[in-house]
């Protein structure tokens, strides 16, 4: 569950930073947060957690101070149990408001404070603005979550390529790029590779430059053709290595589909310069 554990609700509650993790069916509360809400000694969080049954607590790994740390969480029942046993004056009010927040979110999809509700009733413009802000926030979160999923797919796609040992044609690379979100055909990809200094131009057109080969991005497939008159012709075809496939997929992913010319590398074609 830790990979998907995230904050689903955050607000100020009785002067404290109140956060709900997980989902509304099974909300979780960071034990460290709970201790702060009721002024419990932060060095004794484990003792506080020990007050509840095993099925009312669990550990999850979350990002804390830039690091992944395993932390204690309380279930909804576990939270109520800790608040019930607390002798702090604000514990009872905290429990009441938490119950109200969860009830409203489950019933209406959002929680509105009494002040905000009063403002919505007396000022329609305030209500419209508030709902638009909520809508915008949800759309932003949705876009971020979608991008995270897309990035995960791209990483998995690149890893799948790395697991193979096959060199492919440039046309096949164009197909892979299209599957990964960059709509570019074989002809345009060849042009881009030439313009950006990965392949030669001129007489040796589409032959990988020496640096591309040294980088391990391309191999060259040579085919020998013998004509009826006895003439022999050697055809050189650029083949994209596994390293090259990963390299270009990652490169275009960073460009987000932008295939415009970028920092071309000049390579002199000595065959054409004669």
N, C-alpha and C positions, 0 to 999 in steps of 0.2 A: 504493500500500500504506500510505502514511503515515496515511491517515484511520483505518485499522483497527489500526495498530500499537499494541500495548499490552503491559503487563507481565503475563505469564501465570504467573510463579513468582518469589517473592521470599523470601529467607531469609538468615540469617547463615551464612557459610562461611569458616572459618579466620579469624574476626574481621573479615570484610569483608561489606559489603552486596552480596549476590549476586542479580542479576536476570536473568531470561530474557524476551526480547521475542518477539513474533510468534506462532508456534504450534509445537507439538512436532514437526511434520513438518519445519519449516524454522526452527529456533530462531535467534534473533539475540542478539548480546551487544554492549552499548554499549562502543565502544573506550575511552572515557574511564574506564569502570568497570574494564575489563581492565587498563589502565595502573596503576590504584590497587591492584589485587589483587597485582601483581608488583612494586610499588614503582618503576614506570617514571616517568621525569620527565614530569609532566602537560603541560609545555610542548612536548614532543616526540612527542605522540600521532600526528601525521601521519607522522613517521619510523617509528614502530612499525607503523602501518597499511601503509606502503610495503613492508614485509617480506613481505606476503602477495600472492598472485595476485589479479588483478582480479575473478575470479569468486568470491572468498572474502571480499569486502567490498562494501559499498554505503552510500549516504547516505540517511537518512530524516529527515523533519521531525517532531520531538516537542516536547511542552511542557517547557520547561526554565526554571526560575526565573520562571514565569508568562508566558513568551514562547515562540512557536513558533520553534525553531532547528533548522537542518540539522546533523545529527551523523553521524559515522562509526560504522558497525556492522560487526561481524565475523560471518560464518557460523560454524557449528560447526567446519568444517574450518579456517577462518581462525583461530579461537580456539586450536585445538590446535597450529597452526603457530606462533603467537606464543608459546605456553607452551613448545613444544619448543625454540625458539630462545633463550628466556630463560635467563639464568645465575643467576637468583634462586633461593635454596634452596627456597622454597615453590611454585615453578612446577610442579614434577613432581607434588607432592601435590595441588595445585589441579586439575591435569588429571585425575588419578585420580578425585577426588571428583566433578568435573563429569560425567565419563563415567558414574559410578555413579548420580548423580542422574537424568540423562537416561534411562539404561537402566531404572531402577525406575519412573519416571513412564510411560514408553512401555509397559512390561510390565504394571504394576499400577494405573496411573492416579494414583499418589501416591508420594512419597518419604518414608521414615521413617528417622530416624537410629537408630544402634545403641542409644543410650540409651533412646529412645522405644520401640523394639521390645522391649527387655528389660523395660521397665515394663509394656508391654501383656501380655507373657507371664506376668509375676509378679503383675499386678494387673488382673483383668478389668474392674474399675470404671474404671481409668485408660484402658484401650482403648476402652471404650464412650464415655467422656467425650471422648476425642480424636476419635473418629469422628463424634460428634455435633457437635463444634466444626467439623470439616471440612465436614460436611453443611450446617450453618448458614451457614458462610462462602460455600459454593458457591451456596446459595439466595439469599443477600444479593447476591452478584455477579450472579446470573441476573436478579433483580428490577431491579437498577440498569441492566443492559444492556437489559432489556425496556423500561424507562422511557425510556432514551435513544432507542431505536428508535421508541417511540410519539411522543416529542417531535419527532423528525425528521419523522414522518408529518404531525403537526399543522402544523409549519412549512411543509411542502410544500403542504399543503391550503390554508393561508391565502394562500400565494404564488400558487396557482392561481386563487384568487378574485380577487386583486388584478389578475391579468392580464385579467380580463373587464371589461366596461363595462355590465353589466346591473343594473338595480334589480330587486328581487324582493319578493314579498309576505311578510308576517310568517310565514305558514304555510310558505312555502318556506325561510325562515330556520330555522324549527323543525326541518325535515328536515335541513338542513345541520348544525345543532348535534347532531342525533342521530347523523349519520355521524361526527362528530368526538368522540363519547363522552358527550354530554349528552342523556339521554333526556327530552325535554320536548315536549309536543304544542302545537298552535297555541293552544288556549284557555289553557293554563297560561302560555305565553310572553306572550300578550297581558296576562294578569293580572300577571305579573312586571314587564313594561314599564310598566304603570300604577303599580304599587306602588313602583317604584324611580324614578319621576319622568321617564320617557322619553316616555310618552304621557299625554294628558289623561284625566280622569274626568268624570262628570256628563254634561251636555248634549252636549258635544263629545268624548264618549268615544272613545278610540283615535286621536284626532288628535295628531300629534307636537307637543310643546311647542316654543316658540320656540328654546330653547337646543339641543334635539336637532337642529333644522334648521340652526342656526348652526354646530353642530359637524360638519355634513355627514353625519349618520347616517341621516337620513330625507329623502325627498321626499314630496310629497302629490299623489296622482292624483285629479283632479276629473272626475266624470262627471255630465252633465246629463240628467235624466229629465223628459219632458213627459207629464203624465197626460191622459186623454181630456177631463177637465173644464177643461183649460187650465192647471192648476197646474204649476209648474216646481219640481223638487227637485234640489239639487246634492248629490251624494254624494262624500265625501272619504275616500280610502283611503290609509293609510300605506304607503309603499314604502321598503324598506331599500336604501340605496345600497351600492356596492362598499365604500366606507370603513366603512359601518355593519356590513356583513357581517364584515369583518375585525375590527372593534372588538369585536363581541359574541362572535365565536368565540374570540378571545384572552381576553376577560373571563371567559367560562365555563370555558375551559381552566384559567385560574388558580384558579378556584373548584373545579376538579375535579368538576364536575357539581352543586355545591351551588347550588340555585336559591332559597335562602331570601332574604328581604328584606334589602337592604343599603344603608344610607345613602341613604334616599329624598330626592329633591329635590322640595320643595313647589312646585306650580305652581297659581296661582289660575285657575279657569275662570270668566272674566267673564261668559260667556253663561249659565252656570248660577246666577250670583250675582245676577241681576236679580230 
